[in-house]
Amino acid sequence: MKISALILAAGKGTRMRSETLPKVMHPVSGYPVIGWILDAVAPFGGAHLVVGHMREQVEAFVRANYPGVRFSVQQEQDGTGGAVRCAFAGADPEATHFLILPGDTPLLKTDTLERLVAVYERERADLALITCILDDPARYGRIQRSRGEVVGIVEYNDATESERRITEVNSGVYLASRELLAEALPRLTNSNAKREYYLTDIVAFAAARKATVAACVDDDFMSLSGINSRLELAAADAVMQSRIKSALMESGVTMLLPDTSYIERGAVVGPDTVIHPGAYLTADAVIGAGCTIGPHTVVRGAVPNGATR
């Protein structure tokens, strides 16, 4: 199995209210959203971005930090199905399978994707997707099942009242064979409330043809959540900060009131260093072992072993 990741990063992100940054370039812990996603898919091989709004910014960052990534331009914002069709036309010809995921999910973990691949292989599937069960499914697409098997996804705007009571929702992350996509993508239609081409329709297409559709049910919905507003950006940043600080403390760093400090991606801290409340460590901070970082201190660059700042 040779996997290529198709990442949908063309959207404007209207609710971000930004005139200067596309949604996927907003920083989370000092690093663009799209960079976190490219890190998550890196172990699977090649990646292919669908770009559109302010694409020059996205392409410049990716080319500088992730050489070898492919690009396709979605000229018309005609839905997720349109975005994948755009990418599939120029996809890696050697890829046999495609991970398809949104470009606005910075908390997505590599091991989550590995579980999806494992489910796909175990079930000998043609299509697998990650789902979540929520107490409040809000406006997410609902998973339709028949006799326990996934047979479709209905978007909230098109759902009946009974369908809206379904609590299993779509995460927007899929693994599909090249053969299935080649057959399904040309048959997508925009006969829905938004007049868009929904990628979700490939699930019903696969089920109708007796292809095997497997669901990987995940209980960490936050790691699969997209960023659609500054509030959601802040929530994702808080989770990422917790991950960064937990990793540091597990490596032997002491943090006093860790919730009061901010540490950007890339900062390096040696063991037995003590970080006091209110510290800010930038991405280029390299702090040695046994240091003391005082309250409300901004650290950039190198700090030698045993130093106090």
C-alpha positions in Angstrom: 0.0 0.0 0.0 1.4 3.3 -1.0 -0.4 6.2 0.6 -0.6 9.8 -0.5 -2.3 12.4 1.7 -4.7 14.8 0.0 -5.2 17.8 2.3 -8.0 20.3 1.6 -6.6 23.7 2.3 -8.3 26.0 -0.2 -11.0 27.6 2.0 -11.1 31.3 3.0 -12.2 30.7 6.6 -14.8 33.5 6.6 -15.5 33.3 10.4 -11.8 33.9 11.1 -12.4 37.5 10.1 -8.9 37.9 8.7 -7.8 40.1 5.8 -4.2 39.1 6.0 -4.1 35.3 6.6 -5.8 32.3 5.1 -7.3 30.1 7.7 -4.6 27.4 7.5 -1.8 29.9 8.1 -3.1 31.1 11.5 -0.5 30.0 14.1 -1.1 27.5 16.8 1.7 27.6 19.4 3.8 29.7 17.0 3.4 27.4 14.0 0.9 27.5 11.1 -2.1 25.2 11.3 -1.1 23.6 7.9 2.4 22.8 9.3 1.0 20.7 12.1 -1.1 18.7 9.7 1.8 18.1 7.4 3.8 16.8 10.4 1.0 14.4 11.2 0.9 12.9 7.7 4.7 12.9 7.2 5.1 9.2 8.1 2.7 8.1 5.4 4.8 9.4 2.4 3.8 12.1 0.0 1.4 14.9 0.6 -0.8 16.9 -1.9 -2.4 20.2 -0.9 -5.5 21.7 -2.5 -5.0 25.5 -2.2 -7.1 28.5 -3.2 -7.7 31.5 -1.0 -4.4 33.4 -0.5 -2.6 30.4 -1.9 0.7 32.3 -2.4 1.2 32.4 1.4 0.4 28.8 1.9 2.6 27.6 -1.0 5.5 29.8 0.1 5.5 28.4 3.7 5.1 24.8 2.5 7.7 25.0 -0.2 10.2 26.4 2.3 9.5 23.8 5.0 8.1 20.7 3.3 9.8 20.3 -0.1 8.2 17.7 -2.3 4.6 18.5 -1.4 2.4 18.7 -4.5 -0.2 21.4 -5.1 -3.5 21.7 -6.9 -5.5 24.9 -7.2 -9.3 24.9 -6.5 -10.4 27.8 -8.6 -14.0 27.5 -7.6 -15.1 26.9 -4.0 -17.6 24.1 -5.0 -17.2 21.8 -2.0 -15.0 19.1 -0.6 -15.8 16.7 -3.5 -14.7 19.4 -5.9 -11.5 19.9 -4.0 -10.7 16.2 -4.0 -11.5 15.9 -7.7 -9.1 18.8 -8.3 -6.3 17.0 -6.3 -6.9 13.5 -7.7 -6.4 14.7 -11.3 -2.8 15.6 -10.4 -2.1 13.1 -7.6 1.0 10.9 -7.3 0.5 8.3 -10.0 2.2 5.6 -7.9 -0.1 6.0 -4.9 -2.5 3.2 -4.4 -4.4 4.7 -1.5 -5.3 8.3 -0.4 -5.7 9.7 3.0 -8.1 12.6 2.7 -8.3 15.2 5.5 -9.2 18.8 6.2 -6.5 21.4 6.2 -7.7 23.0 9.4 -7.2 20.3 12.1 -3.9 21.1 13.8 -4.5 18.7 16.7 -4.7 15.7 14.5 -2.3 13.0 15.6 -0.2 10.6 13.6 -1.4 7.6 15.7 -5.0 8.5 15.0 -4.3 8.1 11.3 -2.4 4.9 12.0 -5.4 3.5 13.7 -7.5 4.4 10.6 -5.0 2.5 8.3 -5.1 -0.5 10.7 -8.9 -0.6 10.5 -8.8 -0.3 6.8 -6.4 -3.2 6.5 -8.1 -5.4 9.1 -11.5 -5.0 7.4 -10.0 -5.3 3.9 -11.9 -2.2 3.1 -12.3 -0.1 0.0 -13.1 3.0 2.1 -12.5 3.8 5.8 -13.4 6.9 7.8 -13.0 8.2 11.3 -16.2 8.9 13.2 -17.0 10.2 16.7 -20.0 9.8 19.0 -21.0 13.1 20.6 -23.6 14.1 23.2 -24.2 17.2 21.2 -23.5 16.5 17.5 -24.3 20.1 16.6 -24.1 20.7 12.8 -21.7 17.9 11.9 -22.6 15.4 9.2 -24.4 12.3 10.6 -23.3 8.7 10.0 -26.1 6.6 8.5 -26.0 2.9 9.3 -28.0 -0.1 8.3 -27.7 -3.3 10.4 -24.6 -1.8 11.9 -22.8 -1.1 8.6 -22.0 2.4 7.4 -24.1 3.2 4.4 -23.9 6.9 4.0 -23.3 10.4 5.5 -26.0 13.1 5.6 -25.0 16.7 6.0 -26.8 18.7 8.7 -28.5 21.0 6.2 -29.9 18.1 4.3 -30.8 15.9 7.3 -34.3 15.2 8.5 -35.2 15.7 12.2 -34.8 12.0 12.9 -31.4 12.0 11.2 -30.3 15.0 13.2 -30.8 13.0 16.3 -28.0 10.6 15.3 -25.0 11.1 17.6 -22.3 9.5 15.4 -20.7 12.2 13.3 -18.2 12.4 10.5 -14.7 13.7 11.2 -13.9 14.5 7.6 -10.9 12.0 7.6 -10.9 9.2 5.1 -8.7 6.5 3.6 -9.8 5.3 0.1 -8.4 3.2 -2.6 -7.5 4.8 -5.9 -10.0 2.5 -7.7 -12.9 3.7 -5.6 -12.0 7.4 -6.0 -11.6 7.0 -9.7 -15.1 5.5 -10.0 -16.9 7.7 -7.4 -15.5 11.2 -7.9 -16.8 11.8 -11.5 -20.3 10.7 -10.3 -20.6 13.3 -7.5 -23.5 15.7 -8.0 -24.4 19.0 -6.3 -28.1 18.1 -5.6 -28.1 19.4 -2.0 -29.0 22.4 0.0 -25.6 24.2 -0.6 -25.3 23.2 -4.3 -21.9 21.9 -3.6 -20.1 18.6 -4.4 -19.9 16.7 -1.1 -17.1 14.2 -0.7 -19.3 12.5 1.9 -21.4 11.1 -1.0 -18.6 8.7 -1.8 -19.7 6.7 1.3 -23.2 6.0 -0.1 -21.7 5.4 -3.5 -19.3 2.7 -2.1 -22.1 1.1 0.0 -24.5 0.9 -3.0 -21.8 -1.0 -4.9 -21.3 -3.5 -2.1 -17.8 -2.1 -1.5 -16.5 -2.5 2.1 -16.9 0.7 4.2 -15.2 0.6 7.6 -15.6 3.1 10.4 -12.8 3.8 12.9 -14.7 5.3 15.9 -12.4 7.7 17.8 -13.2 9.1 21.3 -10.8 12.2 21.0 -13.1 14.5 19.1 -11.0 17.6 20.0 -8.0 16.2 18.1 -10.2 15.9 15.0 -11.9 19.3 15.3 -11.4 22.0 12.6 -10.6 25.7 13.2 -13.4 27.9 12.0 -13.1 30.9 14.3 -10.7 32.7 16.6 -12.4 31.1 19.6 -11.8 27.6 18.2 -8.2 28.7 17.3 -7.7 29.6 21.0 -9.1 26.3 22.2 -6.8 24.4 19.9 -3.9 26.4 21.0 -4.7 25.6 24.7 -4.6 21.9 23.9 -1.4 22.2 21.9 0.2 24.1 24.8 -0.8 21.3 27.2 0.9 18.7 24.9 4.1 20.7 24.6 4.4 21.4 28.3 3.5 17.8 29.2 6.3 16.6 26.9 8.8 19.0 28.6 7.8 18.0 32.1 8.1 14.3 31.2 11.6 15.0 29.9 12.7 16.4 33.3 11.7 20.1 33.2 10.0 21.7 36.1 7.2 24.2 35.3 5.7 26.2 38.2 2.1 27.0 37.3 2.5 25.8 33.7 -0.8 27.2 32.6 0.7 30.7 32.9 3.6 30.2 30.5 3.6 30.0 26.7 6.0 27.8 24.8 6.2 27.9 21.0 6.8 24.8 18.8 10.5 24.2 18.4 11.7 25.5 21.8 14.2 23.2 23.4 14.7 22.9 27.2 17.2 20.8 29.0 16.5 18.6 32.1 16.5 20.1 35.6 15.6 23.5 34.3 13.0 25.3 36.3 10.5 27.6 34.4 8.7 30.1 36.6 5.2 31.5 36.0 4.6 33.8 33.0 7.6 32.8 30.9 7.4 33.0 27.1 9.7 30.7 25.1 10.0 31.5 21.4 10.5 28.9 18.7 14.3 29.5 18.6 14.8 29.2 22.3 17.5 26.6 23.2 17.8 26.4 27.0 20.4 24.2 28.5 20.2 21.8 31.5 19.9 23.1 35.1 18.8 26.6 34.1 16.4 28.9 35.9 13.9 30.9 33.8 12.5 33.7 36.0 8.9 35.0 36.1 7.6 36.8 33.1 10.7 36.3 31.1 10.8 36.1 27.3 13.5 33.8 26.1 15.0 33.8 22.6 18.1 32.1 21.4 20.6 30.1 23.4 20.8 29.9 27.2 23.8 28.0 28.5 23.7 25.2 31.1 23.1 26.4 34.6 22.3 30.0 33.6 19.6 32.2 35.1 17.3 34.5 33.1 
